[in-house]
Amino acid sequence: MTMQSTILQNSYLLLDIVGAGGGGGGGGGGNTTATTKYGQGGGPGGDGGRLLIRTQGPLPAGTAFIPRLGGAGGQGGSAGANGEPGQSSLGNTIVTLGGGTLTIEVTGASPPSLSSPLYGAQAGGQGGSGGSAIFRYPPTTSILSAIQISPRPFPIPLQVLIIGATGVENQGYGGQGVGSEYFSPPSTMPIFVNTSQVIIEGGNPPGGAGQSATANIPSGAIPLRGAGAGGAGGLNSSTSPTAGGNGGSGGPGPIIMLVIG
């Protein structure tokens, strides 16, 4: 969206610029020759960056707001096929004031790397990268504050705590993602606060789908960023191998503007 004229007079403005998340990779399909029980699970996507800017109106003519969608999850591999990679966020989330030449940016996260699959198993798909949050502005802009919120770290998968696996994907599980934060429109407070991190469950073998980053968002709330989980690997069998699970999608990258006063 592009503003064609000056608006909002001298009101104080709070801009919440949110980078979209990457999708989880699809799980590798089962095959007839691997000596592991399952194909490799898909990896999780990367979380987006987030940037809170407090400035003052009016917005100059030509101001542009470019929100983004999160990346789709990768397709699970059919029997004997590798999982597809998750999609990266569909670009960076950008606010540009007029002919802005200066930039503040919080870079989105890369997905964690996958190790090589074990003992002939089909590979799971890599997750997609998270998007950046970018604010471009003219040198004359009054910036009252800028809070840069980095992408959130990945949780320690429950399977690691239980079985001590160094790579849960090689046990057939999909990699766990990071849940979306959210903003509830009736209240202005959540825009200043990060909701607690929620684990987004990877698919359980054989062939379970990974959850979307927005899986636990309350009804009516606006989801913010988040990394999709990976799909599980399919069953390896000499007679009836099964398909891997699909990865979950990443959370969206909206732009929220609050007018204060």
Secondary structure, DSSP 8 states (H G I E B T S, - for coil): -B--S-BSTT-EEEEEEE-------------SS-SSSB-----------EEEEEEES-B-TT-EEE-B----------TTS--------SS-EEEE-TT--EEEEE-----------STT------------EEEEE-TT--EEEEEEE--------HHHHHH--S-GGGGT----EE--EEE-TT-SGGGGS-----EE----TTT-----TTTT--TT-EEE--B-------B--SS-------------B-EEEEEE-
